[in-house]
Amino acid sequence: MTNSPHRPVVVTRPLAQARPLAERIAATGRDVVVFPLLEIQPLPDQTHLQAALASLENYAMVAFVSPNAIDAAFRLRAEWPRSVAIAVMGAGSKAALAQHGLTSANAKIISPVDPQRTDSQTLLEVLEIDALRDKRVLIVRGETGRELLADALRDRGVLVEQVAAYRRCAPVLDETGRAKLARLLEAESEWIITSSEALRTLIGMVRDLAGEQAVVKLQRQRFVVPHVRIAENAKALGFTNLVQTGSGDEQVLAALQFRA
């Protein structure tokens, strides 16, 4: 299957992150549809997050698991102590930090070196664990998520604290949303999927909308994913037309324009 300028590109990120990418895709001449598969909501009680952010100077490093974690934290504390290192997974989180005024020029930012694998495991490979042993590290994350990073650091003698900054939930489709999804299925769309959770949400929506045969049709459409773990999960779920791009919007845009 080759790229078609008439096939819509569907950006499924949460709304705040979907719009900038959608604008860049539209600028290339492609038809783009924003269809978030996850909603990011603030926690009703932000006491724990506020307390952690008020004492940032007590941590040797703060790890953000996503751009959403960064945005939630910087809504509560705009300035960053230069002595505190920042760890992030991928290019999206680096871009979020830059939007809040933090780059490698004014902060110590640690991230995986391989853009094809940007996750907790590859972040651990570049951390100076010996320097962190017996020191406090804060992980800012969603209300739920993987424990790999926290567990691995604790096993190495790091004093890990985790704090939730937001919660993820699947959007509830109204009649307008159901009609939009039906059109996207019929149009043989090209989907940008940036989390395995979003992919599972999409399958559930399609199954609820039109049944199992519609899921089979969905599995044949083209999916652009930025990470090997998402690609592996997609294959396990029966998807066959996958393009893995690596981390960052530039690679996603290149895949949309040049990959067959």
Backbone hydrogen bonds, N-H to C=O, Kabsch-Sander energy under -0.5 kcal/mol:
donor,donor_aa,acceptor,acceptor_aa,energy
7,R,4,S,-1.2
9,V,31,D,-2.9
10,V,8,P,-0.5
10,V,190,E,-3.1
11,V,9,V,-0.6
11,V,33,V,-2.6
12,T,10,V,-0.6
12,T,192,I,-1.3
17,Q,14,P,-1.1
18,A,14,P,-1.9
19,R,15,L,-1.8
21,L,17,Q,-0.9
22,A,18,A,-2.6
23,E,19,R,-2.2
24,R,20,P,-1.7
25,I,21,L,-2.4
26,A,22,A,-2.6
27,A,23,E,-1.6
28,T,24,R,-0.6
28,T,25,I,-1.3
29,G,26,A,-1.7
30,R,25,I,-1.3
31,D,5,P,-0.6
32,V,30,R,-0.5
33,V,9,V,-2.9
35,F,11,V,-2.7
35,F,33,V,-0.6
37,L,12,T,-2.4
39,E,169,C,-3.1
41,Q,39,E,-0.6
41,Q,167,R,-2.7
43,L,165,A,-0.5
46,Q,44,P,-0.6
50,Q,46,Q,-2.7
51,A,47,T,-2.3
52,A,48,H,-2.1
53,L,49,L,-2.4
54,A,50,Q,-1.7
55,S,51,A,-0.7
55,S,52,A,-0.9
56,L,53,L,-1.0
58,N,55,S,-2.0
59,Y,56,L,-2.2
60,A,136,R,-2.9
61,M,136,R,-0.9
62,V,85,A,-2.4
63,A,138,L,-3.2
64,F,87,A,-2.7
65,V,140,V,-2.1
70,I,66,S,-1.6
71,D,67,P,-2.7
72,A,68,N,-2.3
73,A,69,A,-2.0
74,F,70,I,-2.6
75,R,71,D,-1.2
76,L,72,A,-0.6
76,L,73,A,-1.2
77,R,73,A,-1.8
84,V,81,P,-1.8
85,A,60,A,-1.6
85,A,83,S,-0.6
86,I,108,K,-3.0
87,A,62,V,-2.5
88,V,110,I,-2.6
94,K,90,G,-1.7
95,A,91,A,-2.4
96,A,92,G,-1.9
97,L,93,S,-2.4
98,A,94,K,-2.3
99,Q,95,A,-1.9
100,H,96,A,-0.9
100,H,97,L,-0.8
101,G,98,A,-1.8
102,L,97,L,-2.6
103,T,101,G,-0.5
106,N,103,T,-1.3
107,A,103,T,-1.2
109,I,107,A,-0.9
110,I,86,I,-3.3
110,I,108,K,-0.5
117,R,114,D,-1.5
119,D,117,R,-0.6
123,L,119,D,-2.0
124,L,120,S,-2.3
125,E,121,Q,-1.1
126,V,122,T,-0.6
126,V,123,L,-1.3
127,L,123,L,-0.8
127,L,124,L,-0.6
129,I,127,L,-1.6
132,L,128,E,-1.0
132,L,129,I,-0.8
133,R,129,I,-1.3
134,D,157,G,-3.0
135,K,132,L,-2.3
137,V,159,L,-2.7
138,L,61,M,-2.3
139,I,161,E,-2.7
140,V,63,A,-3.0
140,V,138,L,-0.5
141,R,139,I,-0.6
141,R,163,V,-2.1
143,E,166,Y,-1.6
151,D,147,E,-2.8
152,A,148,L,-2.6
153,L,149,L,-2.2
154,R,150,A,-2.4
155,D,151,D,-2.3
156,R,152,A,-0.8
156,R,153,L,-0.8
157,G,154,R,-1.9
158,V,153,L,-2.3
159,L,135,K,-2.5
160,V,158,V,-1.1
161,E,137,V,-2.7
163,V,139,I,-2.5
165,A,141,R,-2.9
166,Y,141,R,-0.6
167,R,41,Q,-2.5
169,C,39,E,-1.8
173,L,171,P,-0.6
178,R,174,D,-2.5
179,A,175,E,-2.2
180,K,176,T,-2.2
181,L,177,G,-2.4
182,A,178,R,-2.3
183,R,179,A,-1.9
184,L,180,K,-2.2
185,L,181,L,-2.2
186,E,182,A,-2.0
187,A,183,R,-1.9
188,E,185,L,-1.1
189,S,184,L,-1.3
190,E,8,P,-3.0
191,W,189,S,-0.5
191,W,222,R,-2.8
192,I,10,V,-2.9
193,I,191,W,-0.7
193,I,224,V,-2.4
199,L,195,S,-1.5
200,R,196,S,-2.2
201,T,197,E,-2.1
202,L,198,A,-2.4
203,I,199,L,-2.2
204,G,200,R,-2.1
205,M,201,T,-2.3
206,V,202,L,-2.6
207,R,203,I,-2.7
208,D,204,G,-2.3
209,L,205,M,-2.3
210,A,206,V,-2.8
211,G,206,V,-0.6
211,G,207,R,-1.7
214,A,211,G,-0.6
215,V,211,G,-1.1
216,V,212,E,-2.0
217,K,213,Q,-1.8
218,L,214,A,-2.3
219,Q,215,V,-2.4
220,R,216,V,-0.6
220,R,217,K,-1.0
221,Q,218,L,-1.7
222,R,189,S,-0.8
223,F,241,N,-2.6
224,V,191,W,-3.4
225,V,223,F,-0.6
225,V,243,V,-2.8
228,V,116,Q,-1.2
231,A,227,H,-2.1
232,E,228,V,-2.6
233,N,229,R,-2.3
234,A,230,I,-2.7
235,K,231,A,-2.4
236,A,232,E,-2.0
237,L,233,N,-1.4
238,G,235,K,-1.5
239,F,234,A,-2.5
240,T,219,Q,-1.8
241,N,219,Q,-0.7
242,L,240,T,-0.8
243,V,223,F,-2.5
245,T,225,V,-2.7
245,T,243,V,-0.5
247,S,115,P,-2.5
252,V,248,G,-1.3
253,L,249,D,-2.9
254,A,250,E,-2.1
255,A,251,Q,-2.0
256,L,252,V,-2.0
257,Q,253,L,-1.6
258,F,254,A,-2.5
259,R,254,A,-0.5
259,R,255,A,-1.3
